[in-house]
Amino acid sequence: MPELRREPVSGRWVIIATERAARPTDFQTNHHQPVKNSFCPFCEGNEDKTPPEIMAYRGNGSKADSSGWRVRVVPNKFPALRTEGEQNIHGEGIYEMMNGIGVHEVIIESPKHVVSLTELGNGNVEDVLRSYRDRLIEIKKDKRFVYGLLFKNVGVAAGASLEHTHSQLIATPIVPQLVENEMERAEAFFNNSSKCIFCDMIQQEIAVGKRIVTSTEKFISFTPFASRFPFETWILPKKHETHFENLQKFEIDELANVLKNTLAKLESALDFPPYNFIIHSTPFNIQKSEYFHWHIEIIPRLTNIAGFEWGTGFYINPMPPEEAAEILRKK
Amino acid sequence: MPELRREPVSGRWVIIATERAARPTDFQTNHHQPVKNSFCPFCEGNEDKTPPEIMAYRGNGSKADSSGWRVRVVPNKFPALRTEGEQNIHGEGIYEMMNGIGVHEVIIESPKHVVSLTELGNGNVEDVLRSYRDRLIEIKKDKRFVYGLLFKNVGVAAGASLEHTHSQLIATPIVPQLVENEMERAEAFFNNSSKCIFCDMIQQEIAVGKRIVTSTEKFISFTPFASRFPFETWILPKKHETHFENLQKFEIDELANVLKNTLAKLESALDFPPYNFIIHSTPFNIQKSEYFHWHIEIIPRLTNIAGFEWGTGFYINPMPPEEAAEILRKK
């Protein structure tokens, strides 16, 4: 009998096919096949092929938009939103719209043509996470924007157009619906129980153990109880932390290790799958929050979204998260 | 400047790239390429290759699970949910789950190996819609199920595993989250305005005209103001109708015509794109509803869903619906 499971934070229902579980080798389509491009605008030496850099971690004496950097942040050449202008909310009868203002940046994670974050040295991964934090702190100062989403697309099937390892940051003038939904449900849980729903979940995952992928002093990664996708994996700080951008240096170092390790396990189990990861953090305009806890969601893109999912918001997952975690723990 | 638009029923935000609009020829990937399979279990003569039929429209004297049918409904051989058993809601600490009971049926739309609904004669399309209605009426009698989603996946990129033209029906023991969300927002709109939000939208679309694809006496198809995807198209009855299964014969005939015509326009403009369509109707356990209005959502699958969409619930649509409608009207 398949099982219907509800993800407590989002309220999403997932159908877990507990009977005929898939094996990692069942997901052979759309794998991320590293192919060297003939020309890559993200490689060191090609700095003039991107818009001028916003920020970079550089060696002493090296100049902006020249070589000598470790991590480099540039505006997206084809931005989804534009930085100039005001929000200007207006209506048209029943409809509501506003100007598409926002920020759309690309974090180039290495000067070398490397196609996975897991190929980077630990210090380099720490630099990447530090750049995430630094950009959020900077963008937060612009009061037009209330949210900043950090995300990563790896592989064509996951929406990547360039293979050189990179992440993106999009800041928006409104809190995204999915985040708002998670916040509302987490707040309702807090109002009922005086507890953070994420802290509760972490406690239960540690007690049960069967969905844990890695656990360190400060961080845990596990396959969520109601995973939408095979091998979906979340990373959370064990302590109640609201904003990603409040991360301290020693926490960044440990997170870099957990992130790289978790991704390496996925790559090993699934032969370099296409994947997305996204970071959900508390909106900029909420200073303190007792109920929202930042987290990273890693989504391997192995299955197709079809009519049933589009029509219901249900997901069908042929891989029970308990089995996925067991496979990942061994990698 | 891109435009942020909000879909009034779901509350979804969409980024419409009004500046650099795409052209239909920009979407060249993943097109639905009809390929004849060597063996097709849905073709007439192969009735023993599917589970025994639940219902079929047949010529006089022809027997169940033999040839002589026009439309045939069979259980899905690999069902997402199982018909036997009880709901049995239970918890595990913070988590909630239940048995995966439900109905999962396949509507085989033609005895011939045809790969698009648009290749069927009008009478045949009417039979398909009539089978949708008849199955909903039948399944509704089982009080364990509160919702039935009719949907269609066309092309591998849209999740189809067989090309022979078919639709699916999944009935669930709970109202899907997306439908519940639409119902809640529609109810709130009704409580504020004493009007059905869909009726209001239809009125505005007719007045404005620029997003209409087809309009007949009883039905309208248009590209929604906040289309998530290029060429997304909705079909609605102009009169306030709550349940798809309440359709009368003369309405079915007209809807068959509008559906076939709208799909033919999409196939002509986009060279047989992969697509999904889904039907949202009022849940079985709500007899009357002044605020919810059934509708068909057709989603061509031309663009990729990536980290930003997964993290926010926003969609980026490079094709303004006004331009899409203009292209479709001319086809």
Interface residues (C-beta under 8 A of the other chain):
Chain A: M1 P2 E3 L4 R5 R6 P8 G11 R12 W13 I15 I16 A17 A80 L81 R82 G85 E92 G93 I94 Y95 E96 M97 M98 N99 G100 I101 L149 F151 K152 N153 A157 A158 G159 A160 Q168 I170 T172 P173 I174 P176 Q177 L178 V179 N181 I197 D200 M201 Q204 A207 V208 F225 A226 N276 F277 I278 I279 H280 E297 I299 N304 I305 A306 G307 F308 W310 G311 T312 G313 F314 I316
Chain B: M1 P2 E3 L4 R5 R6 P8 G11 R12 W13 I15 I16 A17 A80 L81 R82 G85 E92 G93 I94 Y95 E96 M97 M98 N99 G100 I101 L149 F151 K152 N153 A157 A158 G159 A160 Q168 I170 T172 P173 I174 P176 Q177 L178 V179 N181 I197 D200 M201 Q204 A207 V208 F225 A226 N276 F277 I278 I279 H280 E297 I299 N304 I305 A306 G307 F308 W310 G311 T312 G313 F314 I316
